[in-house]
Amino acid sequence: MTNAAVPLVPRDAATVMLVRDGESGLEVCMQRRNLNSDFVGGAYVFPGGAVDPGDISPEVEQVCVGRSDADASQQLGIESGGLAFWVAAVRECFEEAGVLLAIDAHSEVVSLADEATADRFADWRHKINSGAATLVEICEAEGLRVMAGDIHYFAHWITPEGPTRRYDTRFFVAAAPPHQRPVHDDGETIATIWINPTEALARQKRRELDMIFPTIKNLEAISRFETAQELRDAAAVIANVERILPKI
């Protein structure tokens, strides 16, 4: 008698497409994963990763603005805990790209234009990467609030059955802060580029950029927009995000 294989439950994850307007129109931030990574090593992806227990803590709602857990959960179609996906997207973006989607006590988006401020947040980035600090602790210490209301839910992809590592990933869209520059962490990510979605797809077809299927499909989805504002406006009014579960 043989035991039937038990399907692997996908781990919750969140990814954010940072967008801006560049010389070629709409541009999105992409990062190359470490070649030695055991998950899509060498591929170009958007900043993101798994939802951690700290992202689900009761304290996170207190440091978010523009979206409650009830609102977030309703939009994701789950009973509770939806805000954790927004928080995970912000945390991962800060860890991997050094970009913090938050506002200060004056409702101004965090600026790292000042060298001393940039150095201080670089230290925070190191601490959150090492586990010495949490996003909630950073927000409380700096008097910040996560810009949950300005981060828009865009797509939902689940890794197909079969692979040993599976993710239930929510994709979000957010404007890149004007006074912050994405920089890879030289750990999980080893390169950072700003690129027009159409150009990214062309380079993928020429095998210049390695990408996984959900990344390609999301690039196709945002490539029809000419500006970052058009994309963000469209994402803000999406009423129902279809869950996509490819089959191998």
Secondary structure, DSSP 4 states (H G I P E B T S, - for coil): --PPPPPPPPEEEEEEEEEEEETTEEEEEEEEEPTT-TTTTT-EE-SEEEPPGGGGSGGGGGGB-S--HHHHHHHHT-SS-THHHHHHHHHHHHHHH----EE-TTSPBP---SHHHHHHHHHHHHHHHHTS--HHHHHHHHT-EE-GGGSEEEEEEEPPSSSSS-EEEEEEEEEPPTT------SSSEEEEEEE-HHHHHHHHHTTSS---HHHHHHHHHHTT-SSHHHHHHHHHT---PPEE----
